[in-house]
Amino acid sequence: MSPTMTARRKKRKDEIKVTIEPFRNQADYKTCEDIQREALHSQDIDIIPIPLLLQASRSGGILLGAYSGLGDMVGFTFSILGIIDDKPVQNCSILAVRAAYRNFDVGFKLMLALRKEACKRKITCITTSFDPMQPLLSYFFLGKLGFRTDAYEENLYGETTSQSDRGLPTDRMSAMWDLQDAETVKLLETGPVRHDFRKELKRTSVINQLSENVPGLHTSSPVKTDCSANLFLFEVPYNLQEIKNRDLVAATEWQRTMRKVFHGYFKKGYSVTDFWTAEQDGRLRAGYILKKQ
C-alpha cells in the first residue's frame, strides 16, 4: 500500500466518529439483534435474545453500543460476569459491527471501552473465544489487542447456523486478555509491530511451509511436531476464510493441521502469543506465534 493510500485510509478512519456508551433505551436492544443477524449471517436460533442481554447486564455483565454521529447504533459488545480461579472475569460473548463500519476501528474502540469498564469494576481479565480459521479475527484479538491462549477446544458450540461455521466443526481458541500486563498496555498504546517476513524468518523457527498448487488454495507441508525453540511461527493462509467457502476438503485438512499443532504444543507448555501478518512479493502472509511459557 502506497503512503498516499495509507494516509487516505487513515483520514477516512478519522472522519468516522463513533461514541461508545451503554445502551440508551429499549430500541437499542432490538437494533443489536438486527446487527447480530447482519454480522453472523445466522438464523434467529443463534441470536442472543433481548431477555438474556437484559438479565446478564443487570447481573454484572457489560453491554456497550457504538453510535454514529447521527445517533444510530452501528455495533455493540456484550460480556458476561464469570469466575476463573476464584477471581471475577468478564467473558466477551459477542462483538458485532455493521458491515459498512468494519474498516473504521469500531470493534477496536468497543473493546477498549469494554476494557476500561472492566478496570473500573476492579476486573483484570477478559476472556473470549474465536475461530482460528478466521485470520482477521486472530489478528484482531492476538495481534492488535494482546489476547493470549493455550486452550484449543474442538466443536465448542456444536452445529450452528452461522455462515462462517458452515460445513466444519466449531473449533475455537479460548483466549485471555490480561488488562494489567505491561506488554499488552504497550501494544495498545503503540499499535501492532510491522513485520518483514523476509527478515523475520531468518531468525525465527518455522514449523511448516506453504505451497500453492492451485491459485488461492495453499496447502501445508507436514508440520514439525518436535520443535523446541523458545518461539516459532506456524504459517497459515491469509485467505483461510475464502478457502472455507471455496473448498471444504482443503479447509477440513487445515482444521486437522491446526488441531495437531495447537493440541500438541499446548501440552508441551507453549502458548499462542501473537499473530503476524505481512506483505511479501505481492502476497499476504500470516501466521501464529507460539512461545514457550
C-alpha positions in Angstrom: 0.0 0.0 0.0 1.4 3.4 -1.0 2.0 6.2 1.5 -0.7 8.2 -0.2 -3.2 5.3 0.1 -2.2 4.8 3.7 -2.7 8.5 4.5 -6.1 8.5 2.7 -7.2 5.4 4.6 -6.1 7.0 7.9 -8.0 10.2 7.0 -11.2 8.1 6.3 -10.9 6.4 9.6 -10.5 9.8 11.4 -13.7 11.0 9.7 -15.8 8.2 11.1 -16.7 9.4 14.6 -18.4 7.0 16.9 -19.4 7.2 20.6 -19.2 4.2 22.9 -21.7 4.1 25.7 -24.2 1.8 27.5 -27.4 1.0 25.7 -29.7 4.0 25.8 -33.2 2.6 25.5 -35.3 -0.5 24.6 -34.9 0.2 20.9 -31.2 -0.4 21.2 -31.8 -4.0 22.3 -33.9 -4.6 19.1 -31.2 -3.0 17.0 -28.5 -5.2 18.4 -30.5 -8.2 17.4 -30.5 -6.9 13.8 -26.8 -6.2 14.0 -26.2 -9.8 15.0 -28.2 -11.1 12.0 -26.1 -8.9 9.7 -22.7 -9.8 11.3 -23.2 -13.5 11.8 -25.4 -14.3 8.8 -27.2 -16.8 11.0 -30.8 -17.8 11.9 -32.6 -16.5 14.9 -31.8 -19.6 17.0 -28.2 -18.4 17.2 -29.1 -14.8 18.1 -28.6 -13.7 21.7 -32.1 -12.6 22.7 -33.2 -9.4 24.4 -34.2 -11.1 27.7 -30.8 -12.7 28.1 -29.0 -9.4 27.3 -31.1 -7.6 29.9 -30.7 -10.1 32.7 -27.0 -10.6 32.1 -26.2 -6.9 32.1 -28.2 -6.5 35.3 -26.2 -9.3 36.9 -22.7 -7.9 36.4 -22.3 -8.2 32.7 -21.3 -5.3 30.4 -23.3 -4.1 27.4 -21.9 -1.3 25.3 -23.1 0.2 22.0 -21.2 2.1 19.3 -23.2 5.1 17.9 -22.6 7.1 14.8 -22.7 10.9 14.6 -26.4 10.6 13.7 -27.1 8.6 16.9 -27.6 5.2 15.1 -26.2 2.1 16.7 -23.6 0.6 14.4 -22.1 -2.0 16.7 -22.1 -3.4 20.2 -20.2 -5.7 22.6 -21.6 -7.9 25.3 -19.7 -9.6 28.1 -20.9 -11.9 31.0 -19.5 -11.8 34.5 -17.8 -15.1 35.4 -15.3 -16.6 37.8 -11.9 -18.2 37.0 -9.6 -19.4 39.7 -11.8 -17.7 42.3 -11.3 -14.3 40.5 -14.0 -12.3 38.7 -13.6 -12.1 34.9 -15.7 -10.7 32.0 -16.3 -13.1 29.2 -16.8 -11.2 25.9 -19.5 -13.3 24.4 -20.1 -11.2 21.2 -18.6 -8.3 19.3 -20.6 -7.3 16.3 -20.3 -4.3 13.9 -22.4 -3.4 10.9 -20.6 -4.2 7.6 -20.4 -0.6 6.5 -18.4 0.3 9.6 -15.9 -2.6 9.8 -12.9 -0.9 8.4 -13.0 2.1 10.8 -11.8 0.5 14.1 -15.3 0.4 15.6 -14.7 -3.0 17.0 -11.3 -1.9 18.4 -12.9 1.1 20.1 -15.6 -1.1 21.6 -13.0 -3.5 23.0 -11.1 -0.6 24.5 -14.3 0.7 26.1 -15.0 -2.8 27.5 -11.5 -2.9 28.9 -12.0 0.5 30.6 -15.3 -0.5 32.1 -13.9 -3.8 33.4 -11.0 -2.0 35.0 -13.4 0.4 36.7 -15.0 -2.7 38.3 -11.6 -3.9 39.5 -11.6 -6.8 37.0 -8.2 -7.5 35.5 -9.1 -10.2 32.9 -11.4 -10.5 29.9 -11.9 -13.8 28.2 -13.3 -14.7 24.8 -13.3 -17.4 22.2 -12.7 -17.0 18.4 -12.4 -19.2 15.3 -8.7 -19.8 14.5 -9.8 -20.5 10.9 -10.5 -16.7 10.5 -7.2 -14.9 10.3 -8.7 -11.5 10.6 -10.2 -12.4 13.9 -6.9 -14.0 15.0 -5.0 -10.8 14.1 -7.6 -8.7 15.8 -7.6 -10.5 19.2 -4.0 -11.7 19.3 -2.0 -9.2 17.2 -3.9 -6.0 17.8 -5.5 -6.4 21.3 -2.9 -8.7 23.0 -5.1 -11.7 23.9 -3.1 -14.9 24.7 -4.2 -18.5 24.6 -3.1 -22.0 25.4 -6.5 -23.7 25.0 -7.9 -25.1 21.8 -11.5 -26.6 22.0 -12.9 -28.8 19.3 -16.5 -28.2 18.2 -17.2 -26.0 21.1 -20.7 -24.8 20.0 -21.7 -27.9 18.0 -23.7 -27.1 14.8 -24.7 -23.5 14.3 -26.5 -21.7 11.5 -23.7 -19.0 11.2 -22.4 -18.8 7.6 -18.8 -18.7 8.8 -19.2 -22.0 10.6 -20.9 -23.8 7.8 -19.6 -27.3 6.9 -16.9 -27.5 9.7 -16.9 -28.3 13.4 -17.0 -25.1 15.5 -13.4 -25.3 16.8 -12.4 -22.3 18.9 -9.4 -20.7 20.7 -10.3 -19.8 24.3 -8.2 -16.7 25.0 -7.5 -14.4 27.9 -6.7 -10.7 27.9 -4.6 -9.6 30.9 -5.6 -6.0 31.3 -2.6 -5.1 33.5 0.1 -6.9 31.5 2.9 -4.4 30.6 3.3 -5.8 27.1 -0.4 -5.6 26.5 -0.6 -2.0 27.7 2.4 -1.1 25.4 0.7 -2.8 22.4 -2.5 -0.8 22.9 -0.5 2.4 23.2 1.8 1.9 20.2 -0.1 -0.4 17.9 1.0 -3.8 16.3 4.5 -4.2 15.1 5.0 -4.2 11.3 6.7 -7.4 10.3 9.1 -8.1 7.4 8.7 -11.8 6.8 11.9 -12.0 4.7 14.0 -10.7 7.6 11.9 -12.3 10.5 12.0 -15.8 9.1 15.9 -15.7 9.1 15.8 -15.5 12.9 12.6 -17.3 13.7 12.0 -21.0 13.6 9.1 -22.1 11.3 7.4 -25.5 11.7 5.8 -25.7 8.2 5.9 -24.3 4.6 3.0 -23.3 2.4 2.6 -24.3 -1.3 0.1 -23.1 -3.8 -0.6 -25.8 -6.4 -4.0 -24.2 -7.3 -4.3 -20.4 -7.3 -5.6 -19.2 -4.0 -5.5 -22.6 -2.4 -2.5 -23.0 -0.1 -1.6 -26.3 1.5 0.8 -27.0 4.3 3.9 -29.2 4.3 3.9 -31.8 7.2 4.3 -29.8 10.4 7.2 -30.3 12.7 5.9 -31.7 16.0 9.2 -31.7 17.8 10.3 -28.0 17.6 12.0 -27.0 20.9 12.7 -23.3 20.1 11.6 -20.7 22.6 9.5 -19.1 19.9 8.3 -20.3 16.5 5.9 -19.5 13.7 3.1 -21.7 12.4 2.2 -20.2 9.0 -1.4 -20.3 7.7 -3.0 -18.9 4.5 -4.1 -15.3 4.9 -7.3 -16.2 3.0 -8.4 -19.2 5.1 -11.9 -17.9 5.3 -12.1 -17.8 1.5 -10.7 -21.4 1.4 -13.5 -22.4 3.7 -16.1 -21.0 1.3 -14.4 -22.4 -1.8 -13.0 -25.9 -0.9 -14.4 -27.6 2.1 -12.0 -30.6 1.7 -9.0 -28.2 1.8 -10.5 -26.3 4.8 -11.0 -29.6 6.7 -7.4 -30.5 6.2 -6.3 -27.1 7.6 -8.5 -27.6 10.6 -6.9 -31.0 11.2 -3.5 -29.5 11.0 -4.4 -26.8 13.5 -5.7 -29.4 15.9 -2.5 -31.3 15.6 -0.3 -28.2 16.1 -2.2 -26.5 18.9 -3.1 -29.6 21.0 0.5 -30.9 20.6 2.4 -27.7 21.5 -0.1 -26.6 24.2 0.7 -29.9 26.0 4.4 -29.0 25.8 3.8 -25.7 27.6 3.6 -23.3 24.6 1.0 -20.5 24.3 -0.1 -18.5 21.2 1.1 -15.0 21.9 0.8 -13.2 18.6 -0.5 -13.4 15.0 1.8 -11.9 12.4 0.7 -10.5 9.1 3.0 -9.1 6.3 3.1 -8.5 2.6 5.9 -10.2 0.7 6.5 -10.4 -3.0 3.0 -9.1 -3.7 1.1 -11.5 -1.5 -0.1 -11.5 2.1 1.4 -13.9 4.6 0.2 -14.7 8.1 1.0 -17.0 11.0 0.5 -17.8 14.6 3.4 -17.2 17.0 3.8 -19.8 19.7 6.1 -19.1 22.7 7.3 -21.4 25.5 5.9 -20.3 28.8 
